[in-house]
Amino acid sequence: MRKPIIAGNWKMFKHLSDAVEFVEAVKSSIPNKEKVDSVICAPALFLPTLVEQAKGSNLAIGAQTMHFEKEGAFTGEVSPSQLSDIAVSYVVLGHSERREYYNETDAAVNKKTQAAFEYNLTPIVCVGETLEEREAGNTVAKVAGQVRAALEGLSTEQVKQTVIAYEPIWAIGTGKTATAEDANEVCGAVRATVQEIAGPDAAAAIRIQYGGSVKPENIVELLSMEHIDGALVGGASLQSDSYLRLLEAGANA
Ligand SMILES: O=C[C@H](O)COP(=O)(O)O
């Protein structure tokens, strides 16, 4: 059985003092690591403080993006080596907001995924279709193409350790969740794509999250689905009580 992974993506919300208060409130109540991987992906500015604060607890801290180069003249960017140096453990790559507003291409996502492994970070690679693509019946083609591009050149072992987050773009921050059955169908297509690229062992091991208006009220049903191994959560991860309820659902899935 695959261990569930619940990751909060705070996007560009909170000030440092709110973030510290949140981690203080949750850190002693995070479920055992053997039952669920619990992650908060925070703004880059907060990472050193939160990593220190979460040390010794079951909470892991992740970044929301990074460059693929180790270092260089890339004003405003954060490198994989810098994240690794401060002991960040996860990084979200190819979020639809990065793809849409910052022109993050499939090729860049692939370079970043490879760089994540080079620097000991676990990549959470986001894929998903727009409403137009869904209505045109192109969901699986779009998502499978993004998965193939992101995983190109990775070893089977690296594919097994990658986390894929399936996030239909029309469900992000809109309150519209895909039905658990629809989400499971696309996550199943992601797994089938992984099997084509990296074989059955990798397909059985890779963890696939659903994201898009996940909240304590709908997470149990989503996690009961065969191919859904966790959730990438925006809005509902911002409040400590709601975040802990999501983790509880993960621990009991
Ligand atoms: O990364 C998280 C997703 O974009 C989902 O955001 P949301 O839970 O606010 O819909």
The ligand as an SDF file (V2000), in Angstrom:
LIG
                    3D

 10  9  0  0  0  0  0  0  0  0999 V2000
   -1.8220   23.7060   -4.9600 O   0  0  0  0  0  0  0  0  0  0  0  0
   -3.0050   23.6740   -4.6060 C   0  0  0  0  0  0  0  0  0  0  0  0
   -4.0660   23.8050   -5.5570 C   0  0  0  0  0  0  0  0  0  0  0  0
   -3.8230   24.7880   -6.4940 O   0  0  0  0  0  0  0  0  0  0  0  0
   -5.4440   23.7570   -5.0280 C   0  0  0  0  0  0  0  0  0  0  0  0
   -5.8510   24.9740   -4.4500 O   0  0  0  0  0  0  0  0  0  0  0  0
   -7.2780   25.0080   -3.7030 P   0  0  0  0  0  0  0  0  0  0  0  0
   -7.2590   23.8740   -2.7170 O   0  0  0  0  0  0  0  0  0  0  0  0
   -7.3290   26.3470   -3.0440 O   0  0  0  0  0  0  0  0  0  0  0  0
   -8.3140   24.8000   -4.7590 O   0  0  0  0  0  0  0  0  0  0  0  0
  1  2  2  0
  2  3  1  0
  3  4  1  0
  3  5  1  0
  5  6  1  0
  6  7  1  0
  7  8  2  0
  7  9  1  0
  7 10  1  0
M  END
$$$$
